[in-house]
Amino acid sequence: MGQVVKIKREQIETPALVIDLDILERNISVMTDFMKDKRAKLRPHFKTYKCPAISHKQISAGAKGITCAKLGEAEVLVQSGIKDVLIANQIVDPVKIFRLAALADDEAKITVAVDDPDNILALSNAAAEIGSTVYVLVEIDVGMKRCGVNTPDEVFDLAGKIVDSKGLVFEGFQAYEGHLQNRPDIEDRRRGVKEMEEKVGEIKNVLEKRGIPVKEISGAGTGTYNITADNTIWTEIQAGSYIFSDAVYNKIAVEFQNSLSVLTQVIHKRPGYAVTDAGMKVCTVDHGIPEIKNFTDLKIYGNLSEEHGTIIDEKDELEMLQKIEYIPGHCCTTVNLHDRYYCVRKGLLEAVWPILGRGKSR
Ligand SMILES: Cc1ncc(COP(=O)(O)O)c(C=O)c1O
């Protein structure tokens, strides 16, 4: 067989979404080491990276299963051989409920969040008709003001309905503290987790006193995993961004490093500034504009445009055709703009992974 010549990072056509595999694997190990002696188990969130090749790496490193946000993502995961999937959201559309029940009929264990009695009835009817079993978490609103119910009685009523429903198994609670993830002060995040543990703990006690055991309590993200997994009542940690980090999490979860970047090329250079071929169609700005990797003094001017980034380059460090990397402000939304990852190790392209969950938003 002829010698395989690997292309260099700088030879990848731009714009391109690049993973540094050594850093990705290091981030996975940092999380695995942290979780090793914890009672809670890791169930990482697919919404960050949307690529089953990464899910399989996480499972090999000890994750119990995968969390996702959408039914379409769950279908991609099950097709790729993942056996234990939590959809940490409500699936309410009648057609989707049948898709969900059919997916649960496969080899995989599927768990879904609920917060509505009619939804429980519809899930049970579909599971009974198809002959499958759907595992269910009641979602508690722990302060995010997204989905979920609030009082012990509301949770008890829903849990009781699930226990009495054919085709459904009550597993416990979905309780995700999204409002705490990006708070800069760790003490502030710690206080927030303590408050929500009091609320969720009280609800758990009420259910158990009334005869309904609560097996799982699932939640947490990259900003709180080390608090929520530290001897609390949580049993599952849903962190997602830790594998990539981004410009926001760089300041909050410093134990993880940037493994994800958008490779871009200088297509125009004038004294004092340069223009690249990467705008907001390849790098999102919902959590702020990207930073420039390895150049602390370079800053993006204003906002990204659709297809361009203008970079203030006062020292004229950049030159035409040079390739540089953006660290996205928000890794999860940036990934959903791309079809594939270019996976690089020690500066050489090692693999191209399709982002199979991209756009699977229904
Ligand atoms: C339900 C749920 N769990 C966990 C997470 C944590 O993700 P991350 O670690 O990327 O902050 C999110 C983020 O949006 C989420 O929506």
The ligand as a Tripos MOL2 file, in Angstrom:
@<TRIPOS>MOLECULE
LIG
   16    16     1     0     0
SMALL
NO_CHARGES

@<TRIPOS>ATOM
      1 C1        -31.4410   20.3000   29.0970 C.3       1 LIG1
      2 C2        -30.0200   20.7130   29.0800 C.ar      1 LIG1
      3 N1        -29.1400   20.0050   29.7960 N.ar      1 LIG1
      4 C3        -27.8380   20.3460   29.8370 C.ar      1 LIG1
      5 C4        -27.3610   21.4240   29.1270 C.ar      1 LIG1
      6 C5        -25.9030   21.7760   29.3380 C.3       1 LIG1
      7 O1        -25.1750   22.0990   28.3250 O.3       1 LIG1
      8 P1        -23.7580   22.8170   28.4560 P.3       1 LIG1
      9 O2        -22.8740   21.8980   29.1950 O.co2     1 LIG1
     10 O3        -23.4240   22.9230   27.0170 O.co2     1 LIG1
     11 O4        -23.9240   24.1290   29.1170 O.co2     1 LIG1
     12 C6        -28.2530   22.1980   28.3490 C.ar      1 LIG1
     13 C7        -27.7940   23.3740   27.5990 C.2       1 LIG1
     14 O5        -28.4940   24.0400   26.8880 O.2       1 LIG1
     15 C8        -29.6160   21.8320   28.3280 C.ar      1 LIG1
     16 O6        -30.5160   22.5290   27.6380 O.3       1 LIG1
@<TRIPOS>BOND
     1     1     2 1
     2     2     3 ar
     3     2    15 ar
     4     3     4 ar
     5     4     5 ar
     6     5     6 1
     7     5    12 ar
     8     6     7 1
     9     7     8 1
    10     8     9 2
    11     8    10 1
    12     8    11 1
    13    12    13 1
    14    12    15 ar
    15    13    14 2
    16    15    16 1
@<TRIPOS>SUBSTRUCTURE
     1 LIG1         1 GROUP 0 **** ****
